[in-house]
Amino acid sequence: MKYLIVANWKMNPQTMAEAERLFISVKNGIKNIKNVEVVICPPFVYLSALLNPKSYILNPKIGAQDSFWENPPTGGGAFTGEVSPKMLRNVGCRYVIIGHSERRRYLNETDEMVNKKLKAALKNDLKPVLCIENISQVKKGLKGILKEGLKNMVIAYEPVFAIGTGKPCSPEKAEKMRKAIKSAINTDIPILYGGSVNSQNAGDYIEKAKFQGLLVGGASLNPQEFLRIVQNID
Ligand code: 13P
């Protein structure tokens, strides 16, 4: 099994030129990587440019940072400002981050919304990366999602105290949570760690805490640092 490293660019960078530069540096830097699947999640506005031409984008794969929960038969509808999972799949996205703590906090996303978003994403052949910080969010987020659906998902443990603070969770504590998630879902899917990951600590979450990958925020905006993380895990 390959390790999975997902880059969450959040609301960065501010220009298409910077996004392209960052993307190309990563793309070139992972050419010889064998044991890691790399996924880049840029803001919506850059997706189609980075996915063009679609057929080239197998490495890194591209994901979105969110998608809407409504899934009408046509895929579309009157939902101003929202982006459907079908649109994302049609431009070539493979993954989508759902339930990030920043959306729960600033946009009041609830477990019920997260649950509906997961179901809509799965129906449209996107692999959701469900972000959680406790077991209640795992259980509520996955309500009614059967094993077949679960098998196409990824779960990321992201303790809020560690996000963007430079204060990562200890590998021991993170491992306890990984085990608790695993026993709650009782299915073998990738469980990632996220929160102040850098090239110094990345290996600990894989070797000591036995995560199958990482969800990287700030460090993914610096191509040299991000590539060091990927190379260390490879
Ligand atoms: P940082 O790596 O910047 O702490 O962010 C983690 C995160 O939220 C990734 O989704």
py3Dmol code that shows the C-alpha trace and the ligand (Angstrom):
import py3Dmol

protein = """\
ATOM      1  CA  MET A   1       0.000   0.000   0.000  1.00  0.00           C
ATOM      2  CA  LYS A   2       1.213   3.494  -0.833  1.00  0.00           C
ATOM      3  CA  TYR A   3       1.303   6.240   1.741  1.00  0.00           C
ATOM      4  CA  LEU A   4      -0.983   9.171   1.024  1.00  0.00           C
ATOM      5  CA  ILE A   5       0.103  12.776   1.395  1.00  0.00           C
ATOM      6  CA  VAL A   6      -2.564  15.409   0.837  1.00  0.00           C
ATOM      7  CA  ALA A   7      -1.641  19.082   0.472  1.00  0.00           C
ATOM      8  CA  ASN A   8      -4.350  21.488   1.633  1.00  0.00           C
ATOM      9  CA  TRP A   9      -3.448  24.886   0.218  1.00  0.00           C
ATOM     10  CA  LYS A  10      -6.435  26.475   2.025  1.00  0.00           C
ATOM     11  CA  MET A  11      -7.060  30.064   0.755  1.00  0.00           C
ATOM     12  CA  ASN A  12      -3.632  30.327  -0.924  1.00  0.00           C
ATOM     13  CA  PRO A  13      -1.854  31.473  -3.070  1.00  0.00           C
ATOM     14  CA  GLN A  14      -3.330  34.753  -4.356  1.00  0.00           C
ATOM     15  CA  THR A  15      -2.440  34.529  -8.044  1.00  0.00           C
ATOM     16  CA  MET A  16      -2.740  31.900 -10.733  1.00  0.00           C
ATOM     17  CA  ALA A  17       0.934  32.390 -11.591  1.00  0.00           C
ATOM     18  CA  GLU A  18       1.977  31.452  -8.042  1.00  0.00           C
ATOM     19  CA  ALA A  19      -0.403  28.485  -8.011  1.00  0.00           C
ATOM     20  CA  GLU A  20       1.079  27.222 -11.258  1.00  0.00           C
ATOM     21  CA  ARG A  21       4.641  27.665 -10.015  1.00  0.00           C
ATOM     22  CA  LEU A  22       3.922  25.798  -6.796  1.00  0.00           C
ATOM     23  CA  PHE A  23       2.114  23.039  -8.642  1.00  0.00           C
ATOM     24  CA  ILE A  24       4.850  22.568 -11.256  1.00  0.00           C
ATOM     25  CA  SER A  25       7.577  22.449  -8.578  1.00  0.00           C
ATOM     26  CA  VAL A  26       5.709  19.684  -6.771  1.00  0.00           C
ATOM     27  CA  LYS A  27       4.874  17.830  -9.966  1.00  0.00           C
ATOM     28  CA  ASN A  28       8.514  17.835 -11.084  1.00  0.00           C
ATOM     29  CA  GLY A  29       9.758  16.981  -7.607  1.00  0.00           C
ATOM     30  CA  ILE A  30       7.686  13.810  -7.228  1.00  0.00           C
ATOM     31  CA  LYS A  31       8.582  12.207 -10.554  1.00  0.00           C
ATOM     32  CA  ASN A  32      10.718   9.519  -8.923  1.00  0.00           C
ATOM     33  CA  ILE A  33       8.584   8.996  -5.833  1.00  0.00           C
ATOM     34  CA  LYS A  34       7.435   5.389  -5.654  1.00  0.00           C
ATOM     35  CA  ASN A  35       5.734   4.796  -2.331  1.00  0.00           C
ATOM     36  CA  VAL A  36       3.644   7.923  -1.847  1.00  0.00           C
ATOM     37  CA  GLU A  37       0.486   9.062  -3.590  1.00  0.00           C
ATOM     38  CA  VAL A  38       0.453  12.856  -3.593  1.00  0.00           C
ATOM     39  CA  VAL A  39      -2.800  14.818  -3.776  1.00  0.00           C
ATOM     40  CA  ILE A  40      -2.919  18.599  -4.129  1.00  0.00           C
ATOM     41  CA  CYS A  41      -6.039  20.478  -3.018  1.00  0.00           C
ATOM     42  CA  PRO A  42      -5.939  24.040  -4.377  1.00  0.00           C
ATOM     43  CA  PRO A  43      -8.736  26.617  -4.156  1.00  0.00           C
ATOM     44  CA  PHE A  44     -11.613  26.017  -6.613  1.00  0.00           C
ATOM     45  CA  VAL A  45     -10.565  28.854  -8.931  1.00  0.00           C
ATOM     46  CA  TYR A  46      -7.301  27.129  -9.851  1.00  0.00           C
ATOM     47  CA  LEU A  47      -8.630  23.606 -10.326  1.00  0.00           C
ATOM     48  CA  SER A  48      -9.388  23.578 -14.014  1.00  0.00           C
ATOM     49  CA  ALA A  49      -6.148  25.327 -14.984  1.00  0.00           C
ATOM     50  CA  LEU A  50      -4.084  22.851 -12.982  1.00  0.00           C
ATOM     51  CA  LEU A  51      -6.095  19.960 -14.385  1.00  0.00           C
ATOM     52  CA  ASN A  52      -5.577  20.971 -17.978  1.00  0.00           C
ATOM     53  CA  PRO A  53      -4.921  18.793 -19.925  1.00  0.00           C
ATOM     54  CA  LYS A  54      -6.793  16.378 -17.685  1.00  0.00           C
ATOM     55  CA  SER A  55      -5.136  13.212 -18.881  1.00  0.00           C
ATOM     56  CA  TYR A  56      -1.733  14.350 -17.596  1.00  0.00           C
ATOM     57  CA  ILE A  57      -2.828  14.808 -14.033  1.00  0.00           C
ATOM     58  CA  LEU A  58      -2.353  11.357 -12.609  1.00  0.00           C
ATOM     59  CA  ASN A  59       0.530  12.437 -10.456  1.00  0.00           C
ATOM     60  CA  PRO A  60      -0.100  14.429  -8.359  1.00  0.00           C
ATOM     61  CA  LYS A  61      -3.819  13.819  -8.204  1.00  0.00           C
ATOM     62  CA  ILE A  62      -6.006  16.847  -7.611  1.00  0.00           C
ATOM     63  CA  GLY A  63      -8.655  17.339  -4.958  1.00  0.00           C
ATOM     64  CA  ALA A  64     -11.022  20.121  -3.908  1.00  0.00           C
ATOM     65  CA  GLN A  65     -11.291  21.594  -0.425  1.00  0.00           C
ATOM     66  CA  ASP A  66     -15.075  21.216  -0.188  1.00  0.00           C
ATOM     67  CA  SER A  67     -18.154  20.280  -2.222  1.00  0.00           C
ATOM     68  CA  PHE A  68     -21.872  20.810  -1.771  1.00  0.00           C
ATOM     69  CA  TRP A  69     -24.302  18.290  -0.325  1.00  0.00           C
ATOM     70  CA  GLU A  70     -27.185  18.602  -2.756  1.00  0.00           C
ATOM     71  CA  ASN A  71     -27.041  16.040  -5.512  1.00  0.00           C
ATOM     72  CA  PRO A  72     -29.983  16.570  -7.883  1.00  0.00           C
ATOM     73  CA  PRO A  73     -30.279  14.110 -10.778  1.00  0.00           C
ATOM     74  CA  THR A  74     -28.665  16.588 -13.157  1.00  0.00           C
ATOM     75  CA  GLY A  75     -26.008  17.496 -10.601  1.00  0.00           C
ATOM     76  CA  GLY A  76     -26.976  21.182 -10.704  1.00  0.00           C
ATOM     77  CA  GLY A  77     -29.481  23.508  -9.095  1.00  0.00           C
ATOM     78  CA  ALA A  78     -30.201  26.892  -7.537  1.00  0.00           C
ATOM     79  CA  PHE A  79     -27.455  26.978  -4.882  1.00  0.00           C
ATOM     80  CA  THR A  80     -25.616  30.260  -5.286  1.00  0.00           C
ATOM     81  CA  GLY A  81     -21.928  30.072  -4.607  1.00  0.00           C
ATOM     82  CA  GLU A  82     -21.795  26.300  -4.246  1.00  0.00           C
ATOM     83  CA  VAL A  83     -19.815  23.776  -6.280  1.00  0.00           C
ATOM     84  CA  SER A  84     -21.274  20.343  -6.938  1.00  0.00           C
ATOM     85  CA  PRO A  85     -19.354  17.090  -6.621  1.00  0.00           C
ATOM     86  CA  LYS A  86     -20.344  16.287 -10.194  1.00  0.00           C
ATOM     87  CA  MET A  87     -18.624  19.484 -11.436  1.00  0.00           C
ATOM     88  CA  LEU A  88     -15.505  18.555  -9.528  1.00  0.00           C
ATOM     89  CA  ARG A  89     -15.451  15.039 -10.944  1.00  0.00           C
ATOM     90  CA  ASN A  90     -16.090  16.376 -14.444  1.00  0.00           C
ATOM     91  CA  VAL A  91     -13.064  18.696 -14.325  1.00  0.00           C
ATOM     92  CA  GLY A  92     -10.941  15.759 -13.201  1.00  0.00           C
ATOM     93  CA  CYS A  93     -10.776  15.965  -9.403  1.00  0.00           C
ATOM     94  CA  ARG A  94     -10.328  12.640  -7.638  1.00  0.00           C
ATOM     95  CA  TYR A  95     -10.477  13.718  -4.013  1.00  0.00           C
ATOM     96  CA  VAL A  96     -12.376  16.224  -1.887  1.00  0.00           C
ATOM     97  CA  ILE A  97     -11.695  17.382   1.668  1.00  0.00           C
ATOM     98  CA  ILE A  98     -14.913  17.373   3.720  1.00  0.00           C
ATOM     99  CA  GLY A  99     -15.557  18.716   7.204  1.00  0.00           C
ATOM    100  CA  HIS A 100     -12.314  20.603   7.753  1.00  0.00           C
ATOM    101  CA  SER A 101     -12.288  22.181  11.218  1.00  0.00           C
ATOM    102  CA  GLU A 102     -11.933  25.657   9.705  1.00  0.00           C
ATOM    103  CA  ARG A 103     -15.237  25.177   7.887  1.00  0.00           C
ATOM    104  CA  ARG A 104     -16.875  23.769  10.998  1.00  0.00           C
ATOM    105  CA  ARG A 105     -15.639  26.774  12.957  1.00  0.00           C
ATOM    106  CA  TYR A 106     -16.031  29.726  10.584  1.00  0.00           C
ATOM    107  CA  LEU A 107     -18.942  28.483   8.460  1.00  0.00           C
ATOM    108  CA  ASN A 108     -20.804  26.555  11.130  1.00  0.00           C
ATOM    109  CA  GLU A 109     -20.644  23.286   9.259  1.00  0.00           C
ATOM    110  CA  THR A 110     -22.402  20.630  11.297  1.00  0.00           C
ATOM    111  CA  ASP A 111     -21.944  16.868  11.373  1.00  0.00           C
ATOM    112  CA  GLU A 112     -25.247  16.595   9.509  1.00  0.00           C
ATOM    113  CA  MET A 113     -23.976  18.781   6.653  1.00  0.00           C
ATOM    114  CA  VAL A 114     -20.701  16.869   6.627  1.00  0.00           C
ATOM    115  CA  ASN A 115     -22.635  13.608   6.417  1.00  0.00           C
ATOM    116  CA  LYS A 116     -24.679  14.832   3.435  1.00  0.00           C
ATOM    117  CA  LYS A 117     -21.570  16.150   1.698  1.00  0.00           C
ATOM    118  CA  LEU A 118     -19.816  12.804   2.115  1.00  0.00           C
ATOM    119  CA  LYS A 119     -22.754  10.935   0.603  1.00  0.00           C
ATOM    120  CA  ALA A 120     -22.993  13.314  -2.373  1.00  0.00           C
ATOM    121  CA  ALA A 121     -19.238  13.118  -3.000  1.00  0.00           C
ATOM    122  CA  LEU A 122     -19.243   9.311  -2.876  1.00  0.00           C
ATOM    123  CA  LYS A 123     -22.158   9.154  -5.344  1.00  0.00           C
ATOM    124  CA  ASN A 124     -20.061  11.169  -7.772  1.00  0.00           C
ATOM    125  CA  ASP A 125     -16.973   9.006  -7.560  1.00  0.00           C
ATOM    126  CA  LEU A 126     -14.904  11.441  -5.512  1.00  0.00           C
ATOM    127  CA  LYS A 127     -12.792  10.127  -2.660  1.00  0.00           C
ATOM    128  CA  PRO A 128     -13.695  12.179   0.414  1.00  0.00           C
ATOM    129  CA  VAL A 129     -11.051  13.012   3.004  1.00  0.00           C
ATOM    130  CA  LEU A 130     -13.172  13.382   6.137  1.00  0.00           C
ATOM    131  CA  CYS A 131     -11.498  15.640   8.715  1.00  0.00           C
ATOM    132  CA  ILE A 132     -12.318  14.978  12.341  1.00  0.00           C
ATOM    133  CA  GLU A 133     -10.941  15.764  15.772  1.00  0.00           C
ATOM    134  CA  ASN A 134     -12.959  13.353  17.887  1.00  0.00           C
ATOM    135  CA  ILE A 135     -14.835  10.066  17.645  1.00  0.00           C
ATOM    136  CA  SER A 136     -18.238  11.711  17.832  1.00  0.00           C
ATOM    137  CA  GLN A 137     -17.459  13.493  14.534  1.00  0.00           C
ATOM    138  CA  VAL A 138     -16.452  10.156  13.010  1.00  0.00           C
ATOM    139  CA  LYS A 139     -19.689   8.466  14.042  1.00  0.00           C
ATOM    140  CA  LYS A 140     -22.011  11.329  13.137  1.00  0.00           C
ATOM    141  CA  GLY A 141     -20.185  12.102   9.906  1.00  0.00           C
ATOM    142  CA  LEU A 142     -20.385   8.510   8.717  1.00  0.00           C
ATOM    143  CA  LYS A 143     -23.991   7.863   9.732  1.00  0.00           C
ATOM    144  CA  GLY A 144     -25.719   5.689   7.135  1.00  0.00           C
ATOM    145  CA  ILE A 145     -22.585   5.252   5.024  1.00  0.00           C
ATOM    146  CA  LEU A 146     -22.153   1.560   4.326  1.00  0.00           C
ATOM    147  CA  LYS A 147     -18.901  -0.351   4.140  1.00  0.00           C
ATOM    148  CA  GLU A 148     -18.755  -0.066   0.335  1.00  0.00           C
ATOM    149  CA  GLY A 149     -18.825   3.719   0.646  1.00  0.00           C
ATOM    150  CA  LEU A 150     -16.414   3.769   3.530  1.00  0.00           C
ATOM    151  CA  LYS A 151     -13.894   1.806   1.485  1.00  0.00           C
ATOM    152  CA  ASN A 152     -13.642   4.756  -0.906  1.00  0.00           C
ATOM    153  CA  MET A 153     -12.876   7.209   1.848  1.00  0.00           C
ATOM    154  CA  VAL A 154      -9.969   8.563   3.827  1.00  0.00           C
ATOM    155  CA  ILE A 155     -10.144   9.890   7.382  1.00  0.00           C
ATOM    156  CA  ALA A 156      -7.827  12.608   8.666  1.00  0.00           C
ATOM    157  CA  TYR A 157      -7.282  13.180  12.378  1.00  0.00           C
ATOM    158  CA  GLU A 158      -6.653  16.895  12.770  1.00  0.00           C
ATOM    159  CA  PRO A 159      -6.627  18.110  16.372  1.00  0.00           C
ATOM    160  CA  VAL A 160      -7.567  21.798  16.314  1.00  0.00           C
ATOM    161  CA  PHE A 161      -4.835  22.789  18.782  1.00  0.00           C
ATOM    162  CA  ALA A 162      -2.243  21.571  16.269  1.00  0.00           C
ATOM    163  CA  ILE A 163      -3.588  23.289  13.150  1.00  0.00           C
ATOM    164  CA  GLY A 164      -1.446  26.181  12.008  1.00  0.00           C
ATOM    165  CA  THR A 165       0.026  26.635  15.486  1.00  0.00           C
ATOM    166  CA  GLY A 166       3.440  25.023  15.108  1.00  0.00           C
ATOM    167  CA  LYS A 167       2.442  22.809  18.053  1.00  0.00           C
ATOM    168  CA  PRO A 168       1.957  19.342  16.605  1.00  0.00           C
ATOM    169  CA  CYS A 169       0.182  16.580  18.481  1.00  0.00           C
ATOM    170  CA  SER A 170       2.568  14.103  20.078  1.00  0.00           C
ATOM    171  CA  PRO A 171       2.890  10.887  18.055  1.00  0.00           C
ATOM    172  CA  GLU A 172       1.792   8.923  21.169  1.00  0.00           C
ATOM    173  CA  LYS A 173      -1.462  10.840  21.548  1.00  0.00           C
ATOM    174  CA  ALA A 174      -2.044  10.774  17.792  1.00  0.00           C
ATOM    175  CA  GLU A 175      -1.539   7.013  17.724  1.00  0.00           C
ATOM    176  CA  LYS A 176      -4.158   6.526  20.442  1.00  0.00           C
ATOM    177  CA  MET A 177      -6.617   8.472  18.346  1.00  0.00           C
ATOM    178  CA  ARG A 178      -5.712   6.542  15.217  1.00  0.00           C
ATOM    179  CA  LYS A 179      -6.485   3.297  17.029  1.00  0.00           C
ATOM    180  CA  ALA A 180      -9.765   4.683  18.357  1.00  0.00           C
ATOM    181  CA  ILE A 181     -10.809   5.759  14.840  1.00  0.00           C
ATOM    182  CA  LYS A 182      -9.870   2.365  13.472  1.00  0.00           C
ATOM    183  CA  SER A 183     -11.946   0.532  16.025  1.00  0.00           C
ATOM    184  CA  ALA A 184     -14.892   2.914  15.506  1.00  0.00           C
ATOM    185  CA  ILE A 185     -14.993   2.306  11.747  1.00  0.00           C
ATOM    186  CA  ASN A 186     -13.830  -1.295  11.742  1.00  0.00           C
ATOM    187  CA  THR A 187     -12.678  -0.979   8.121  1.00  0.00           C
ATOM    188  CA  ASP A 188      -9.216  -0.809   6.667  1.00  0.00           C
ATOM    189  CA  ILE A 189      -9.003   2.627   5.070  1.00  0.00           C
ATOM    190  CA  PRO A 190      -6.196   5.206   5.150  1.00  0.00           C
ATOM    191  CA  ILE A 191      -6.111   7.284   8.328  1.00  0.00           C
ATOM    192  CA  LEU A 192      -4.016  10.449   8.034  1.00  0.00           C
ATOM    193  CA  TYR A 193      -2.567  12.816  10.599  1.00  0.00           C
ATOM    194  CA  GLY A 194      -2.739  16.600  10.094  1.00  0.00           C
ATOM    195  CA  GLY A 195      -1.657  19.567  12.211  1.00  0.00           C
ATOM    196  CA  SER A 196       1.701  21.404  12.034  1.00  0.00           C
ATOM    197  CA  VAL A 197       3.321  18.669   9.965  1.00  0.00           C
ATOM    198  CA  ASN A 198       6.808  19.540   8.703  1.00  0.00           C
ATOM    199  CA  SER A 199       9.792  17.676   7.342  1.00  0.00           C
ATOM    200  CA  GLN A 200      11.195  17.182  10.858  1.00  0.00           C
ATOM    201  CA  ASN A 201       8.166  15.517  12.402  1.00  0.00           C
ATOM    202  CA  ALA A 202       6.475  13.875   9.367  1.00  0.00           C
ATOM    203  CA  GLY A 203       8.291  10.551   9.767  1.00  0.00           C
ATOM    204  CA  ASP A 204       7.170  10.151  13.396  1.00  0.00           C
ATOM    205  CA  TYR A 205       3.503   9.969  12.443  1.00  0.00           C
ATOM    206  CA  ILE A 206       4.225   7.204   9.976  1.00  0.00           C
ATOM    207  CA  GLU A 207       6.870   5.210  11.843  1.00  0.00           C
ATOM    208  CA  LYS A 208       5.853   5.700  15.469  1.00  0.00           C
ATOM    209  CA  ALA A 209       2.139   6.406  15.247  1.00  0.00           C
ATOM    210  CA  LYS A 210       1.525   4.165  12.189  1.00  0.00           C
ATOM    211  CA  PHE A 211      -0.612   6.560  10.194  1.00  0.00           C
ATOM    212  CA  GLN A 212      -1.002   5.764   6.487  1.00  0.00           C
ATOM    213  CA  GLY A 213      -0.364   9.346   5.482  1.00  0.00           C
ATOM    214  CA  LEU A 214      -0.485  13.055   6.233  1.00  0.00           C
ATOM    215  CA  LEU A 215      -2.669  16.082   5.581  1.00  0.00           C
ATOM    216  CA  VAL A 216      -0.337  19.043   5.246  1.00  0.00           C
ATOM    217  CA  GLY A 217      -1.398  22.699   5.423  1.00  0.00           C
ATOM    218  CA  GLY A 218       1.197  25.472   5.805  1.00  0.00           C
ATOM    219  CA  ALA A 219       4.184  23.336   4.809  1.00  0.00           C
ATOM    220  CA  SER A 220       2.523  22.460   1.490  1.00  0.00           C
ATOM    221  CA  LEU A 221       2.880  26.092   0.338  1.00  0.00           C
ATOM    222  CA  ASN A 222       6.663  25.810   0.353  1.00  0.00           C
ATOM    223  CA  PRO A 223       7.613  23.387  -2.429  1.00  0.00           C
ATOM    224  CA  GLN A 224      11.059  22.539  -1.001  1.00  0.00           C
ATOM    225  CA  GLU A 225       9.630  21.762   2.442  1.00  0.00           C
ATOM    226  CA  PHE A 226       6.686  19.836   1.018  1.00  0.00           C
ATOM    227  CA  LEU A 227       8.983  17.765  -1.199  1.00  0.00           C
ATOM    228  CA  ARG A 228      11.216  16.990   1.803  1.00  0.00           C
ATOM    229  CA  ILE A 229       8.142  15.618   3.584  1.00  0.00           C
ATOM    230  CA  VAL A 230       7.219  13.474   0.583  1.00  0.00           C
ATOM    231  CA  GLN A 231      10.798  12.247   0.141  1.00  0.00           C
ATOM    232  CA  ASN A 232      11.138  11.372   3.836  1.00  0.00           C
ATOM    233  CA  ILE A 233       8.003   9.252   3.712  1.00  0.00           C
ATOM    234  CA  ASP A 234       8.972   7.657   0.390  1.00  0.00           C
TER     235      ASP A 234
END
"""
ligand_1 = """\
10
13P
P -1.117 23.094 9.149
O -0.266 22.012 8.524
O -0.838 24.446 8.611
O -1.088 23.006 10.639
O -2.620 22.783 8.703
C -3.126 21.512 8.859
C -4.416 21.436 8.166
O -5.391 22.027 8.567
C -4.477 20.637 6.936
O -5.787 20.440 6.530
"""
view = py3Dmol.view(width=600, height=400)
view.addModel(protein, "pdb")
view.setStyle({"model": 0}, {"cartoon": {"style": "trace"}})
view.addModel(ligand_1, "xyz")
view.setStyle({"model": 1}, {"stick": {}})
view.zoomTo()
view.show()
